[in-house]
């Protein structure tokens, strides 16, 4: 390729191919400050070679008017100015090269400043390596804005980066469209089948409704199966985390390993929180783990969930989460106001007294939960506490299941020190830090897998540190 010292196209310049000539025109447009496009390309029907082509300024010609122009809701600004800047190339049959036969370099419009030339469409391009970095950052939970800012810092500013933040987001959007090429359900099945192909021990089960739509989903990988075999004596289950804009409940079966680190035994996406859904899920969970039941399972105080636990986990002790019980106790505190209070007393003093009484009642209830090892003492303390309450409906209902939360009734329960579903709360917090409600199902599954791997890597580091110190 012959070119002048100034890098300007000239008549007689020779290029080996149309691609080479086009790259030269793009680079020239970037240096001068105008956007470019291809006007036409003529190809021989006999040998398929390019016989002639023309590269022009993006402002060449005028926009064609269509019949829908009058009903267009959003009108675009007219940018074309019939600019004549161009370069025309013709094939030399003897050498097989393309030769420049016509050149016009004058423009009839303002050119871009050096500070804005990187924003021109022809100058913006994401390389394969940059695309890999963008997708890797997205898979790691880094937001597009933060990932783009990091990329600009690495190259010394946006002027040195070959793409914009909008290009960054468009690449991720294209990636997500490819992930959902078969729809939400089809892409999810493809994801699960890929996991089974990687490791046949991976298990997933789908429940279909009467219209053959997927309603509930359960899955567990090989490591979850192995962990349950070793540490599945105490299990906690919680569904307080909503995963998407439809707020579908996300359930986790969790436990503790030998380092008292949270380990996952299985996960589920549910359509609703009914008795039928919970029963299907619990039966599927046991089926995946060869029917082995835990010795103890903790859940929150949900009626439908409690019924399903009693029907399925017949050999396990069912305990209620003490954290949720304490939260409910705070909501239902309503002490009796003193009958000797005069109507003329100041309001602030009355409010202070109520707060003190509520504080005492909460302390009494906490003592009933943790402080009494003798059942007779528990009964007396609970009866005295109820006398202080104006409304006793909730306390009557919680008293009926006292065997599932009071210390004196749980002395012989194998619990490993677990009294709540706080394991789920901690794991859900990790998910919330990296997930959004508008994530599609495949993206959610990949981010969940990443969070699980982070937990496992932490476990491996603890095991390594323990062995190194022996």
GIGIWO-V127258 format. One record per pair of residues at least 24 apart in sequence whose C-alpha atoms are under 10 Angstrom apart, sorted by the first residue. I is the first residue (numbers start at 0). GAP is how many residues later the second one is. If there is no record, write none. Layout:
BEGIN
i | gap
I | GAP
I | GAP
END
This chain:
BEGIN
i | gap
0 | 96
0 | 97
0 | 98
6 | 24
7 | 24
7 | 95
7 | 97
8 | 77
8 | 78
8 | 79
8 | 91
8 | 93
8 | 94
8 | 95
8 | 96
9 | 77
9 | 89
9 | 90
9 | 91
9 | 92
9 | 93
9 | 94
9 | 95
10 | 76
10 | 77
10 | 78
10 | 88
10 | 89
10 | 90
10 | 91
10 | 92
10 | 93
11 | 77
11 | 86
11 | 87
11 | 88
11 | 89
11 | 90
11 | 91
12 | 76
12 | 84
12 | 85
12 | 86
12 | 87
12 | 88
13 | 75
13 | 76
13 | 77
13 | 78
13 | 83
13 | 84
13 | 85
13 | 86
13 | 87
14 | 74
14 | 76
14 | 81
14 | 82
14 | 83
14 | 84
14 | 85
15 | 75
15 | 79
15 | 80
15 | 81
15 | 82
15 | 83
16 | 32
16 | 33
16 | 74
16 | 79
16 | 80
16 | 81
16 | 82
17 | 31
17 | 32
17 | 33
17 | 34
17 | 35
17 | 36
17 | 71
17 | 72
17 | 73
17 | 79
17 | 80
19 | 78
20 | 32
20 | 33
20 | 34
20 | 66
20 | 67
20 | 68
20 | 77
20 | 78
20 | 79
21 | 31
21 | 32
21 | 33
21 | 65
24 | 30
24 | 31
24 | 32
24 | 61
24 | 62
25 | 29
25 | 31
25 | 96
25 | 97
26 | 95
26 | 96
28 | 27
28 | 28
28 | 29
28 | 82
28 | 83
28 | 88
28 | 91
28 | 93
28 | 94
29 | 82
29 | 84
29 | 87
29 | 88
29 | 89
29 | 90
29 | 92
29 | 93
30 | 81
30 | 82
30 | 83
30 | 86
30 | 87
30 | 92
31 | 79
31 | 80
31 | 81
31 | 82
31 | 85
32 | 77
32 | 78
32 | 79
32 | 80
32 | 81
32 | 82
32 | 83
32 | 84
32 | 85
32 | 87
33 | 24
33 | 25
33 | 51
33 | 73
33 | 75
33 | 76
33 | 77
33 | 78
33 | 79
33 | 83
33 | 86
33 | 87
33 | 88
33 | 89
34 | 24
34 | 76
34 | 77
34 | 82
34 | 84
34 | 85
34 | 86
34 | 87
34 | 88
35 | 24
35 | 49
35 | 50
35 | 84
35 | 85
35 | 86
35 | 87
36 | 49
36 | 84
36 | 85
37 | 48
38 | 47
38 | 48
38 | 49
39 | 48
40 | 48
41 | 48
48 | 42
48 | 44
48 | 47
49 | 39
49 | 40
49 | 41
49 | 46
49 | 47
49 | 48
50 | 38
50 | 39
50 | 40
50 | 41
50 | 42
50 | 45
50 | 46
50 | 47
51 | 36
51 | 37
51 | 38
51 | 39
51 | 40
51 | 46
51 | 47
51 | 48
51 | 49
52 | 34
52 | 35
52 | 36
52 | 37
52 | 38
52 | 45
52 | 47
53 | 32
53 | 33
53 | 34
53 | 35
53 | 36
53 | 46
53 | 48
53 | 49
54 | 30
54 | 31
54 | 32
54 | 33
54 | 34
54 | 48
55 | 27
55 | 28
55 | 29
55 | 30
55 | 31
55 | 32
55 | 47
55 | 48
55 | 49
56 | 24
56 | 25
56 | 26
56 | 27
56 | 28
56 | 29
56 | 30
56 | 48
56 | 50
57 | 24
57 | 25
57 | 27
57 | 28
57 | 63
57 | 64
58 | 24
58 | 25
58 | 26
58 | 48
58 | 49
58 | 50
59 | 24
59 | 25
59 | 26
59 | 47
59 | 48
78 | 30
79 | 29
80 | 26
80 | 27
80 | 28
81 | 25
81 | 26
81 | 27
82 | 24
82 | 25
82 | 26
83 | 24
113 | 45
114 | 43
114 | 44
115 | 43
116 | 42
117 | 40
117 | 41
117 | 42
117 | 43
117 | 44
117 | 45
117 | 46
118 | 39
118 | 40
118 | 42
118 | 43
118 | 44
118 | 45
119 | 43
119 | 44
120 | 42
120 | 43
122 | 38
122 | 39
122 | 40
123 | 37
123 | 38
123 | 39
123 | 40
123 | 43
124 | 36
124 | 37
124 | 38
124 | 39
124 | 42
125 | 35
125 | 36
125 | 37
125 | 38
125 | 41
125 | 42
125 | 45
126 | 35
126 | 36
129 | 32
129 | 33
129 | 38
130 | 37
130 | 40
130 | 41
133 | 34
133 | 35
133 | 37
133 | 38
134 | 33
134 | 36
134 | 37
134 | 40
137 | 34
137 | 305
137 | 309
138 | 304
138 | 307
138 | 308
138 | 311
139 | 294
139 | 306
139 | 307
139 | 310
139 | 311
140 | 292
140 | 293
140 | 294
140 | 306
140 | 309
140 | 310
141 | 292
142 | 26
142 | 291
143 | 24
143 | 25
143 | 28
144 | 24
175 | 263
175 | 264
175 | 266
175 | 267
178 | 261
178 | 262
178 | 263
178 | 264
179 | 260
179 | 261
179 | 262
179 | 263
182 | 258
183 | 256
183 | 257
183 | 258
184 | 28
184 | 29
184 | 256
184 | 257
185 | 256
186 | 253
186 | 254
186 | 255
187 | 252
187 | 253
187 | 254
187 | 255
187 | 257
188 | 253
189 | 252
190 | 250
190 | 251
190 | 254
190 | 255
191 | 27
191 | 250
191 | 253
194 | 26
195 | 25
195 | 26
200 | 24
200 | 25
200 | 87
201 | 86
202 | 63
202 | 85
202 | 86
203 | 62
203 | 63
203 | 64
203 | 80
203 | 81
203 | 84
204 | 63
204 | 76
204 | 79
204 | 80
204 | 83
205 | 62
205 | 63
205 | 75
205 | 78
206 | 63
206 | 64
206 | 70
206 | 73
206 | 74
206 | 77
213 | 56
213 | 57
214 | 33
214 | 54
214 | 55
214 | 56
214 | 57
214 | 62
215 | 32
215 | 33
215 | 52
215 | 53
215 | 54
215 | 55
215 | 56
215 | 61
215 | 62
215 | 64
215 | 65
216 | 33
216 | 34
216 | 50
216 | 51
216 | 52
216 | 53
216 | 54
216 | 63
216 | 64
216 | 67
217 | 33
217 | 34
217 | 48
217 | 49
217 | 50
217 | 51
217 | 52
217 | 62
217 | 63
217 | 64
217 | 66
217 | 67
217 | 70
218 | 46
218 | 47
218 | 48
218 | 49
218 | 50
218 | 65
218 | 66
218 | 69
219 | 33
219 | 44
219 | 45
219 | 46
219 | 47
219 | 48
219 | 65
219 | 68
219 | 69
220 | 43
220 | 44
220 | 45
220 | 46
220 | 228
221 | 43
222 | 40
222 | 41
222 | 42
222 | 43
222 | 233
223 | 29
223 | 30
223 | 39
223 | 40
223 | 41
223 | 42
223 | 43
223 | 65
223 | 228
224 | 39
224 | 40
224 | 41
224 | 63
224 | 64
224 | 65
225 | 39
225 | 63
226 | 28
226 | 29
226 | 30
226 | 36
226 | 37
226 | 38
227 | 25
227 | 26
227 | 27
227 | 28
227 | 29
227 | 35
227 | 36
227 | 37
227 | 38
227 | 61
227 | 64
227 | 66
228 | 36
228 | 60
228 | 61
228 | 63
228 | 65
229 | 27
229 | 28
230 | 24
230 | 25
230 | 26
230 | 27
230 | 32
230 | 34
230 | 63
231 | 24
231 | 25
231 | 31
231 | 32
231 | 33
231 | 57
231 | 60
231 | 61
231 | 62
231 | 63
231 | 64
231 | 65
232 | 59
232 | 60
232 | 61
232 | 62
232 | 63
232 | 64
232 | 83
232 | 181
232 | 182
232 | 183
233 | 59
233 | 60
233 | 61
233 | 62
233 | 63
233 | 64
233 | 82
233 | 83
233 | 180
233 | 181
233 | 182
233 | 183
233 | 184
234 | 28
234 | 29
234 | 30
234 | 58
234 | 59
234 | 60
234 | 61
234 | 62
234 | 63
234 | 64
234 | 81
234 | 83
234 | 180
234 | 183
234 | 186
234 | 188
235 | 28
235 | 29
235 | 60
235 | 61
235 | 62
235 | 63
235 | 64
235 | 82
235 | 83
235 | 84
235 | 85
235 | 182
235 | 183
235 | 184
235 | 185
235 | 186
235 | 187
235 | 188
236 | 28
236 | 29
236 | 30
236 | 60
236 | 61
236 | 62
236 | 63
236 | 68
236 | 84
236 | 183
236 | 184
236 | 185
236 | 186
236 | 187
237 | 60
237 | 61
237 | 62
237 | 67
237 | 83
237 | 182
237 | 183
237 | 184
237 | 185
237 | 186
237 | 187
237 | 190
238 | 29
238 | 30
238 | 31
238 | 34
238 | 60
238 | 61
238 | 185
238 | 186
238 | 189
239 | 60
239 | 184
239 | 185
239 | 188
240 | 183
240 | 184
240 | 186
240 | 187
240 | 188
240 | 190
240 | 191
241 | 27
241 | 28
241 | 186
241 | 190
241 | 194
241 | 195
242 | 26
242 | 188
242 | 189
242 | 192
242 | 193
242 | 194
242 | 195
242 | 196
242 | 197
242 | 198
242 | 201
243 | 191
243 | 192
243 | 193
243 | 194
243 | 195
243 | 196
243 | 197
243 | 200
244 | 191
244 | 192
244 | 193
244 | 194
244 | 195
245 | 25
245 | 191
245 | 192
246 | 24
246 | 25
246 | 190
247 | 24
247 | 25
247 | 189
248 | 24
249 | 178
250 | 27
250 | 30
250 | 173
250 | 177
251 | 171
251 | 172
251 | 173
251 | 175
251 | 176
252 | 29
252 | 32
252 | 44
252 | 45
252 | 168
252 | 170
252 | 171
253 | 43
253 | 44
253 | 167
253 | 168
253 | 169
253 | 170
253 | 173
254 | 42
254 | 161
254 | 163
254 | 166
254 | 168
254 | 169
255 | 160
255 | 162
255 | 167
256 | 202
257 | 201
257 | 205
258 | 200
258 | 203
258 | 204
258 | 207
259 | 156
259 | 199
260 | 162
260 | 194
260 | 195
260 | 197
260 | 198
260 | 201
261 | 161
261 | 162
261 | 164
261 | 165
261 | 190
261 | 193
261 | 194
261 | 197
262 | 160
262 | 164
262 | 189
262 | 192
262 | 193
262 | 196
263 | 159
263 | 160
263 | 163
263 | 188
263 | 191
263 | 192
264 | 24
266 | 181
268 | 172
272 | 29
272 | 31
272 | 32
273 | 28
273 | 29
273 | 30
273 | 31
273 | 33
273 | 34
274 | 27
274 | 28
274 | 29
274 | 30
274 | 31
274 | 32
274 | 33
274 | 34
275 | 28
275 | 29
275 | 31
275 | 32
276 | 27
276 | 28
276 | 31
277 | 26
277 | 27
277 | 28
277 | 29
277 | 30
277 | 31
277 | 34
278 | 25
278 | 26
278 | 27
278 | 28
278 | 29
278 | 30
278 | 31
278 | 32
278 | 33
278 | 34
279 | 28
279 | 32
280 | 27
280 | 31
281 | 26
281 | 27
281 | 29
281 | 30
281 | 31
282 | 25
282 | 26
282 | 28
282 | 29
282 | 30
285 | 26
285 | 27
293 | 24
294 | 118
294 | 119
294 | 120
295 | 117
295 | 118
295 | 119
295 | 120
295 | 122
296 | 24
296 | 118
296 | 121
296 | 122
296 | 123
296 | 124
297 | 24
297 | 106
297 | 117
297 | 120
297 | 121
297 | 122
297 | 123
298 | 25
298 | 120
298 | 121
298 | 122
298 | 125
299 | 24
299 | 25
299 | 120
299 | 121
300 | 24
300 | 27
300 | 97
300 | 100
315 | 97
316 | 87
316 | 93
316 | 96
316 | 97
316 | 98
317 | 85
317 | 86
317 | 87
317 | 95
318 | 82
318 | 83
318 | 84
318 | 85
318 | 86
318 | 87
318 | 91
318 | 94
318 | 96
318 | 99
318 | 100
318 | 101
318 | 102
319 | 81
319 | 82
319 | 83
319 | 84
319 | 85
319 | 86
319 | 99
319 | 100
319 | 101
320 | 83
320 | 84
320 | 97
320 | 98
320 | 99
320 | 100
320 | 101
321 | 44
321 | 47
321 | 48
321 | 82
321 | 83
321 | 84
321 | 96
321 | 97
321 | 98
321 | 99
321 | 100
322 | 96
322 | 97
322 | 98
322 | 99
323 | 96
323 | 97
323 | 98
324 | 41
324 | 44
324 | 73
324 | 80
324 | 95
325 | 36
325 | 39
325 | 40
325 | 43
327 | 66
327 | 67
327 | 70
328 | 32
328 | 33
328 | 36
328 | 37
328 | 65
328 | 66
328 | 69
329 | 28
329 | 29
329 | 31
329 | 32
329 | 35
330 | 63
331 | 57
331 | 58
331 | 59
331 | 60
331 | 61
331 | 62
331 | 63
332 | 24
332 | 25
332 | 26
332 | 28
332 | 29
332 | 55
332 | 56
332 | 57
332 | 58
332 | 59
332 | 61
332 | 62
333 | 24
333 | 27
333 | 54
333 | 55
333 | 56
333 | 57
333 | 58
334 | 26
334 | 50
334 | 51
334 | 52
334 | 53
334 | 54
334 | 55
334 | 56
334 | 57
335 | 51
335 | 52
335 | 53
335 | 54
335 | 55
336 | 51
336 | 52
336 | 53
356 | 31
356 | 32
357 | 30
357 | 31
359 | 25
359 | 28
360 | 24
360 | 25
360 | 27
360 | 28
364 | 30
365 | 40
366 | 39
366 | 40
367 | 34
367 | 37
367 | 38
367 | 39
367 | 40
368 | 33
368 | 36
368 | 37
368 | 38
368 | 39
368 | 40
369 | 35
369 | 36
369 | 37
369 | 38
370 | 35
370 | 36
370 | 37
371 | 34
371 | 35
371 | 36
371 | 37
372 | 33
372 | 34
372 | 35
372 | 36
372 | 37
372 | 38
373 | 33
373 | 34
373 | 35
374 | 31
374 | 32
374 | 33
374 | 34
375 | 32
376 | 31
377 | 28
377 | 29
377 | 30
377 | 31
426 | 24
426 | 25
426 | 28
429 | 25
END
